[in-house]
Amino acid sequence: MKKRSYFFVENIWWIVPLVLAILFWEHILPILLLLIFSYIGNIIISPLVNFFENHSGNKNFSIFTSLVIFFIFIYFLFSSFIPIIINQILTLDSILSVDSFIKLKQKFLLIIESFLPKSIFDSVNLAISEFDPALTEIWSSSLTSFKTLLDGASSLAVALGSAIFSTIIVFVFMVFLLIDGHKFVEVFLNTVSYRNYGLFKRILEKTSLQIQDYIRGQLIAGSSVAITSIIGLYILQYFSGIIIPHTILIGLAAGLFNLIPFVGPIMGLIPAIVLYLITEQAIPLHIFYIILIMLVFSVVQLIDNFIMSPYIMGEKVGIHPMIIIMLVLIGGSVGGILGMLFVVPIVAIIKVVIIELLVSFKKYGKI
């Protein structure tokens, strides 16, 4: 009994908060999401703070300057691009319907008829006719998933409260993390017993480095894919004369989906081809233009894989690509898009903890 009582007293600092978090999970979740966004913002802005601090030697001035620059950028982003994106989402939502699938099918048949021998074309046409109900169901399910994604974004906004209030809270959390982040770590380590101090310190340092590398790498890679996709599609439209509406939205979707390992590159290509086919074109449809769209996204991926390769997630977290694919599928099944995004860093943290525990146990002869 004494050992159990001692264990509880020694570990009360994390047992009580854990029990409270489980009991009041619905109330804790919005705050936890705000903390996560604050931590991500802290990771993004930290290099800028370090840059100014190295040149000025004043940490408070560096934090203030970095935050001003950061929020000027955020204001410019929201005032200039967010209205365009919202408008394109609403327009796209109204365009995509079951009727648009009929148009897509007709134009697809028109394209393949131009280069396939008649016998092969007839076989393909017959196969599409036979599978038409199944294809229509897949299209309807995809539209439902798209609308669910939009509803999920709305639900997330509601869960976080008003946008202005949430932004203020995130800003306040970011300031505290930038100023006193190291103190929070020290307070946590001071609650750990002396014999486990070194172990917990190593775990915190390694997991922190992995999370920072992962988030910065993914943001850089995703931003690169988004920007190069938008530029590539605009260049293609300028020189070819074809029309691909919602180019900015397609590029942002490509960058966002690129955050999901191995699935993202394909998910960025499909919307561009679909929108090209269902849009009325001044130039006759041709397979050549579809090949050009595929070529644009191939170049985007080459830039991402070869120039941004130091930031690729698999190298940062040290997990085999096959395991990453399985984790992404499990994360998507459990938590949707957020699950797919966060499952790999969570597993990477668990991996670091397990490795450090095993090393510690071996060192002290416990296994």
Secondary structure as the mmCIF struct_conf table of DSSP 4:
data_model
#
loop_
_struct_conf.conf_type_id
_struct_conf.id
_struct_conf.beg_label_comp_id
_struct_conf.beg_label_asym_id
_struct_conf.beg_label_seq_id
_struct_conf.end_label_comp_id
_struct_conf.end_label_asym_id
_struct_conf.end_label_seq_id
HELX_RH_AL_P HELX_RH_AL_P1 LYS A 2 GLU A 10
TURN_TY1_P TURN_TY1_P1 ASN A 11 ASN A 11
HELX_RH_AL_P HELX_RH_AL_P2 ILE A 12 LEU A 23
TURN_TY1_P TURN_TY1_P2 PHE A 24 PHE A 24
HELX_RH_AL_P HELX_RH_AL_P3 TRP A 25 SER A 56
HELX_RH_AL_P HELX_RH_AL_P4 LYS A 59 SER A 80
TURN_TY1_P TURN_TY1_P3 PHE A 81 PHE A 81
HELX_RH_AL_P HELX_RH_AL_P5 ILE A 82 ILE A 95
BEND BEND1 SER A 97 SER A 97
HELX_RH_AL_P HELX_RH_AL_P6 VAL A 98 GLU A 113
TURN_TY1_P TURN_TY1_P4 SER A 114 PHE A 115
BEND BEND2 LEU A 116 LEU A 116
HELX_RH_AL_P HELX_RH_AL_P7 LYS A 118 GLU A 130
TURN_TY1_P TURN_TY1_P5 PHE A 131 PHE A 131
HELX_RH_AL_P HELX_RH_AL_P8 ASP A 132 ALA A 159
TURN_TY1_P TURN_TY1_P6 LEU A 160 LEU A 160
HELX_RH_AL_P HELX_RH_AL_P9 ALA A 163 ASN A 190
TURN_TY1_P TURN_TY1_P7 THR A 191 THR A 191
BEND BEND3 VAL A 192 VAL A 192
HELX_RH_AL_P HELX_RH_AL_P10 TYR A 194 SER A 240
BEND BEND4 PRO A 245 PRO A 245
HELX_RH_AL_P HELX_RH_AL_P11 THR A 247 PHE A 257
TURN_TY1_P TURN_TY1_P8 ASN A 258 LEU A 259
BEND BEND5 ILE A 260 ILE A 260
TURN_TY1_P TURN_TY1_P9 PRO A 261 VAL A 263
HELX_RH_AL_P HELX_RH_AL_P12 GLY A 264 ILE A 278
BEND BEND6 THR A 279 THR A 279
BEND BEND7 ALA A 282 ILE A 283
HELX_LH_PP_P HELX_LH_PP_P1 PRO A 284 LEU A 285
HELX_RH_AL_P HELX_RH_AL_P13 ILE A 287 ILE A 307
BEND BEND8 MET A 308 MET A 308
HELX_RH_3T_P HELX_RH_3T_P1 SER A 309 TYR A 311
HELX_RH_AL_P HELX_RH_AL_P14 MET A 313 VAL A 317
TURN_TY1_P TURN_TY1_P10 GLY A 318 GLY A 318
HELX_RH_AL_P HELX_RH_AL_P15 PRO A 321 LYS A 363
TURN_TY1_P TURN_TY1_P11 TYR A 364 GLY A 365
#
